[in-house]
Amino acid sequence: MAPLAVFLPRLGLLTGVALGALLIATPALPQASDGDMPQHLLEAQAAEQAADDEPAEAAQQPIVEARASGPAVTGSIGQSERSWRPQGDGGGQVDVAALGRVIAAAKAGRVEQATAGRNALTDPVSRAVAEWAILRSNENLPFARLAAFVETNPGFPASQRIRARAEAALLEQNIDGATVRGFYARRQPSSAKGKIALAIALRRAGDNARAVQLARDIWRRDDMSADVERTLLSAFGSVLGAADHKSRLDHMLYAGKDGTALRAAQHLGAGQLALARAFLAVNARRSNGGALLARVPGSLHADPVYLLARAQWLRREDRAREAAAILIAAPRDPAVLISPESWWTERRVMVRKLLDAGDARTAYRVASGHSVRRGVARVEAEFHCGWLALRFLNDPGTALRHFQAGRQAATTPMSQSRADYWSGRAFEALGRQAEARRAYEAAARHSSHYYGQLARAKLGLSDLPIRRPAEASPVAGPSARALRMLYQVGEKDLARAILADLGLRAMDTGQLHAAAEVAARAGDAKGVLILGKLANNRGLPFDIHAFPTIGIPNYAHVGPQVDRAVVYAIARQESTFDPRAVSHAGARGLLQLMPATARATARSYGLAYDQGRLISDPAYNARIGAAHLGDLVAEFNGSYVMTFAAYNAGRGRVRQWVEAYGDPRDPRVDPIDWVERIPFTETRNYVQRVMENVQVYRARLGGGSSLRIEADLRRGRAN
């Protein structure tokens, strides 16, 4: 299954089933965003059949932190789209067909032909779009050309790839030091190659102290190919010591850069090399992990890298108490741990294992020993601590402190509403009703999010406000014009790259509204959703775009009836309304149907099965997908919670969770806690996201009373 988080780390492509890591904002590591990266139905079914009862994210993901290759882009690139004004805007004839030919040539690598076509364009926006497409589509272009675009088009959306290529060219093309220093006069380097070029330029200019400091920082933190490493070492190797090499080793191990880590270990001797090999083996679940741990010299057994690897290995060997003891006694200084986020990932998995074993107190000790100071991991860690204290240890005072700490770290409406909702629950348990109401009111402002909706239900509110930009007409600036041109020449992927960048960065709601309307008029539900969801995650009023209603064509229904809002909710989460989406596992189309599932469903209702139509005919996909959903709802006697969980993780897993945590259809079982007990972060997130989607789509599609989240959570009849 594929929520929208998956593809943000690849903004330049945007051709997969869903958009990346910052989009969903589900608090969980080791992702770069607030969310795990869900697997498609085949992977979920494989997990269902696996003998290992370890949570999926622990089984499939390394105990490492996700880390970009450099700091966030700063300077003129990445500012609000209001800062982009193409030179000479306002004149020239728009020749859309000519622009299309330029882009086609650029994508085919015919740079000279594309450049000639670009030079023939007279409209400034067309020329800028053409140059952007040429520079994005081709490597090894001259630095001067790349830099000219960066300098003359500040704020052009989705230009990070061009900026990165300009930085690489500084080093690869041996650009003179004065030019390098000038390029970075108003911006910071965002890549290893750019940093190395600047360090060399600083040294040549006589600023040796700054050059050495920058070189050390690069070596400690930045992933590089072996060739780029040699370039840095040839220039600065003499000033790098054992502490620098150890820092690099640890950073690369935690970042999952196996080859880079092993090269770093070569600088430190046999002991650290043995430690690196053991860590990597355990992290990859190789059978020799335990044997390699045993070969690590005793002098390194207090090394945090060793401790984390051993804790993970012990947990997998079902030696939970020993693993928990290591985590509880581990160092807490973030500077010593290097990656508190990686440690939290292991703590989180251990917490779930201990909770399933009935040891909530030890689970709390493991969770509360985290050292995460900021970001998504801190939000998640503080939630776990608070939830354990409130729901399992009957300690609402301690729980409240954790929920409030998480609220301070939260930056997205989803995380903020969760912290406020649970603060309200803690206040209620303390008998502080007025403060509880204020907390629920704060959460309820985020009405398109799961816990905001639960807070509204707590307050007795049955409506669900749909936020939208001001009624004033959208302002069609140059970005909207660029988008219109790209859609006219059939370049949806390039248009979506711009939409994603605007959704992430632009603050002018008029410009955002205009861009979304261009995508809507082009019939690109996925593009509308990309911009709307990213803008919503920044607190901007874009519910109507984050939940588009143009994504599913009309279809003839077969099988048990299922609410149209549920079909939309699933499709939004599965494919982001991309009718041609195909997952790595083979799931297809709007509702990401596996061919075997689609074939069986079609046959059971007397429909002809055609695998090709699953992606070529969205109405066909929706018809079979809705029938499959209806079958699941009927199988679980009406339970949406169980249906959504099964759609993501498989029926067998849901049966296991009912056995372990009770039946969410049973009035004696709290369905909110039941969902939070789901051990797979992916599936837990999935159920919550689809449930919130249902509420919003009921309101958007006009299905009666908008907010029925409590009834939907309790829906169904226990066997």
DARA-V317418 format. One record per backbone hydrogen bond with DSSP energy under -0.5 kcal/mol. NH is the residue of the N-H (numbers start at 1). CO is the residue of the C=O. Records with the same first field share a line. If there is no record, write none. Layout:
# DARA-V317418
NH: CO, CO
This chain:
# DARA-V317418
6: 3, 20
8: 5
10: 7
11: 8
13: 10
14: 10
20: 6
21: 6
23: 20
27: 25
28: 26
35: 33
38: 36
43: 40
44: 40
45: 41
46: 42
47: 43
48: 44
49: 45
50: 46, 47
58: 55
59: 55
60: 56
61: 57
64: 62
65: 254
77: 74
79: 76
83: 80
84: 81
85: 83
89: 86
91: 88
95: 93
96: 94
99: 95
100: 96
101: 97
102: 98
103: 99
104: 100
105: 101
106: 102
107: 103
108: 104
109: 106
110: 105
111: 109
114: 110
115: 111
116: 112
117: 113
118: 114
119: 115
120: 116
121: 117, 118
122: 93
123: 93
124: 91
127: 123
128: 124
129: 125
130: 126
131: 127
132: 128
133: 129
134: 130
135: 131
136: 132
137: 133
138: 134
146: 142
147: 143
148: 144
149: 145
150: 146
151: 147
152: 148
153: 149
154: 151
156: 153
159: 156
163: 159
164: 160
165: 161
166: 162
167: 163
168: 164
169: 165
170: 166
171: 167, 168
172: 168
173: 169
174: 171
175: 170
180: 176
181: 177
182: 178
183: 179
184: 180
185: 182
195: 191
196: 192
197: 193
198: 194
199: 195
200: 196
201: 197
202: 198
203: 199
204: 200
205: 201
206: 203
207: 202
208: 206
211: 207
212: 208
213: 209
214: 210
215: 211
216: 212
217: 213
218: 214
219: 215
220: 216
221: 217
222: 218
229: 225
230: 226
231: 227
232: 228
233: 229
234: 230
235: 231
236: 232
237: 233
239: 236
240: 237
245: 241
246: 242
247: 243
248: 244
249: 245
250: 246
251: 247
252: 248
253: 249
254: 250
255: 251
256: 253
257: 252
258: 256
261: 257
262: 258
263: 259
264: 260
265: 261
266: 262
267: 264
268: 265
269: 265
273: 269
274: 270
275: 271
276: 272
277: 273
278: 274
279: 275
280: 276
281: 277
282: 278
283: 279
284: 280
285: 282
286: 281
289: 286
292: 288
293: 289
294: 290
295: 291, 292
296: 293
300: 297
301: 298
303: 300
306: 303
307: 303
308: 304
309: 305
310: 306
311: 307
312: 308
313: 309
314: 310
315: 311
316: 312
317: 313
318: 315
319: 314
323: 319
324: 320
325: 321
326: 322
327: 323
328: 324
329: 325
330: 326
334: 332
336: 333
337: 333
338: 334
339: 337
342: 339
343: 339
344: 340
345: 341
346: 342
347: 343
348: 344
349: 345
350: 346
351: 347
352: 348
353: 349
354: 350
355: 351
356: 352
357: 353
358: 355
359: 354
360: 358
363: 359
364: 360
365: 361
366: 362
367: 363
368: 364
369: 365, 366
370: 367
378: 374
379: 375
380: 376
381: 377
382: 378
383: 379
384: 380
385: 381
386: 382
387: 383
388: 384
389: 385
390: 386
391: 387
392: 388
393: 388
395: 389
399: 395
400: 396
401: 397
402: 398
403: 399
404: 400
405: 401
406: 402
407: 403
408: 404
409: 405
410: 406
416: 412
417: 413
418: 414
419: 415
420: 416
421: 417
422: 418
423: 419
424: 420
425: 421
426: 422
427: 423
428: 424
429: 425
430: 426
431: 428
432: 427
433: 431
436: 432
437: 433
438: 434
439: 435
440: 436
441: 437
442: 438
443: 439
444: 440
445: 441, 442
446: 443
447: 445
449: 446
453: 449
454: 450
455: 451
456: 452
457: 453
458: 454
459: 455
460: 457
461: 456
462: 460
467: 465
475: 510
476: 474
477: 475
481: 477
482: 478
483: 479
484: 480
485: 481
486: 482
487: 483
488: 484
489: 485
490: 487
491: 486
492: 490
495: 491
496: 492
497: 493
498: 494
499: 495
500: 496
501: 497
502: 498
503: 499
504: 500
505: 501
506: 502
509: 507
512: 508
513: 509
514: 510
515: 511
516: 512
517: 513
518: 514
519: 515
520: 516
521: 517
522: 518
523: 520
524: 519
525: 523
528: 524
529: 525
530: 526
531: 527
532: 528
533: 529
534: 530
535: 531
536: 532
537: 533
538: 534, 535
539: 536
540: 535
542: 540
543: 467
544: 467
545: 542
546: 542
547: 543
548: 545
557: 555
566: 563
567: 563
568: 564
569: 565
570: 566
571: 567
572: 568
573: 569
574: 570
575: 571, 590
576: 571
577: 571
578: 575
579: 577
581: 578
583: 587
586: 583
588: 593
589: 581
592: 589
593: 588
598: 594
599: 595
600: 596
601: 597
602: 598
603: 599
604: 600
605: 601, 602
606: 603
607: 602
610: 608
613: 610
614: 610, 611
615: 612
616: 612
617: 613
621: 617
622: 618
623: 619
624: 620
625: 621
626: 622
627: 623
628: 624
629: 625
630: 626
631: 627
632: 628
633: 629
634: 630
635: 631
636: 632
637: 634
638: 633
639: 636
640: 712
643: 639
644: 640
645: 641
646: 642
647: 643
648: 644
649: 645
650: 646
654: 650
655: 651
656: 652
657: 653
658: 654
659: 655
660: 656
661: 657
662: 658
664: 662
666: 663
669: 666
671: 669
674: 670
675: 671
676: 672
677: 673
678: 674, 675
681: 679
684: 680
685: 681
686: 682
687: 683
688: 684
689: 685
690: 686
691: 687
692: 688
693: 689
694: 690
695: 691
696: 692
697: 693
698: 694
699: 695
700: 696
701: 697
702: 698
703: 698
707: 462
708: 706
712: 708
713: 709
714: 710
715: 711
717: 637
